[in-house]
């Protein structure tokens, strides 16, 4: 993989002035993809990053469903990952189509914690490009580094009368669940590319995303913002 073209991040409503300068002046980000729901926007705030790049809002998951599962403690990552991949294939296809446009790069993909919706979108991208599974999962597991800090910030914004607590699963990592859902894509569609095309991506999506590849060994870059 070529580095410096695609980053993933937690919610950029937490971005400091230092972060903004990093995004704008150092990483030269052109496109910011926000996968959060309208409910998360209301609780956490929208991105104020017009001076950095274009913000594209493509909500994945249903805010009411998130609230329900938070309240009854039934949130589990395996089921959620299946819902993300198979109920929101259209949105995933749109994100990857955006990344196939060189005029939109560099880009950063983000959600609340940067590990589930964002982790799956990046996992689908890497799997389609032939990155080895162990490398895909290692990239996903990098999220562990920031979860302790993120936990307090997310709880402070999301917890309220209608969401009295956030389940522990929201701050956990399950590489096996990611590996399983990527395998299920292949079982159902044959290939990740076929899955994306069926969801509306252009038929040459794999070739277009070749702009992210180089001749070196796969290496993943994750954007870590202070």
PEFEN-V749684 format. One record per backbone hydrogen bond with DSSP energy under -0.5 kcal/mol. CO is the residue of the C=O (numbers start at 0). NH is the residue of the N-H. Records with the same first field share a line. If there is no record, write none. Layout:
CO->NH ; NH
This chain:
1->4
4->105 ; 106
6->108
8->110
10->13
11->14
15->19
16->20
17->21
18->22
19->23
20->24 ; 25
21->25 ; 26
22->28
29->53
30->32 ; 107
31->33 ; 55
32->34 ; 109
33->57
34->59
36->40
37->41
38->42
39->43 ; 44
40->44
46->48
48->51 ; 52
53->31 ; 55
54->56
55->33 ; 57
61->65
62->66
63->67
64->68
65->69
66->70
67->71
68->72 ; 73 ; 74
75->79
76->80
77->81
78->82
79->83
80->84
81->85
82->86 ; 87
83->87
87->91
88->92
89->93
90->94
91->95
92->96
93->97
94->98
95->99
97->100
99->101
100->103
101->104
105->29 ; 30
106->6
107->32
108->8
109->34
111->10
115->119
116->120
117->121
118->122
119->123
120->124
121->125
122->126
123->127
124->128
125->130
126->129
131->134 ; 135
132->136
133->137
134->138
135->139
136->140
137->141
138->141
139->142
140->143
141->144
142->145 ; 146
143->146 ; 147
145->149
146->150
147->151
148->152
149->153
150->154
151->155
152->156
153->157
154->158
162->159
164->166
166->169
167->170
168->171
173->176 ; 177
174->178
175->179
176->180
177->181
178->182
179->183
180->184
181->185
182->186
183->187
184->188
185->189
188->190
190->194
191->195
192->196
193->197
194->198
195->200
196->199
201->204
203->207
204->208
206->209
207->210
208->211
209->212
211->1
221->223
222->224
